[in-house]
Amino acid sequence: MDLQTPGDTEGRRHLLRSLMNIRMPGKMDDSVLAVQDEYLQECIREKGIVTLEDIPVKEGVISVWQGDITRLAVDAIVNAANSQMLGCFIPMHTCIDNCIHTFAGIQLRAECNRQINRMRMKYGQNYEQPTAVPMLTDAYNLPAKKVIHIVGPVVNGKLTPALEQELADCYTNTLDLCAENGLRSVAFCCISTGVFHFPPERAAQIAAKTVRKWLADHDGALERVIFNVFRDQDRDIYEHLFG
């Protein structure tokens, strides 16, 4: 690949991110990883790390926070993944899958690949991650401790009760995984509402109902559950649900 390095800092950053996005999982020299890690940690410091103390509680242990999920210093952030579980390969794409993989570093795609390969050894080479089955990985250069990757339901036409149940299962199974692994704080993205076409308002209603029920059934299991939103539209929906 014959690439010309841009002369400006922003151009070089875009080129690096694009190359990270398209790179297939594989081993990288430790010295190169060290440079990558130093750069990504500086990026996180520039963006600013957000802690639980910075986010007001809305209801019980539930918070609503608008912003970049890669800034959150929580036990786990939730990634809206696809069934291949390797992140987004579109250079500079703005989806949450791309952002999380970019700022975690190339180690995240490599770990996801190892986990998927183990599943393929068990279930066959055509294995893809089922809907609502979470995968837990390290977060590498992110301020969060872990990333929980989950495939949400895809709405290709009419919204059905089965699709609604699959979305509810995404939240229930993720919370179960947190409890099983001693993760006391988790930030959910808006699962399935982007390119998976789940109606945002209905998705939020299902998320709120499911999380409220889980917390009621597991008193004290979690210190904080954050609904992370990026768009103003989603912020307004969740603010209405949680007053």
Secondary structure, 3 states (H helix, E strand, C coil): CCCCCCCCHHHHHHHHHHHHHHCCCCCCCHHHHHHHHHHHHHHHHHHCCECHHHCCCCECCEEEEECCHHHECCCEEEEEECCCCCCCCCCCCCCHHHHHHHHHCHHHHHHHHHHHHHHHHHHCCCCCCCCCCCEEEECCCCCCCEEEEEECCCCCCCCCHHHHHHHHHHHHHHHHHHHHCCCCEEEECCCCCCCCCCCHHHHHHHHHHHHHHHHHHCCCCCCEEEEEECCHHHHHHHHHHCC
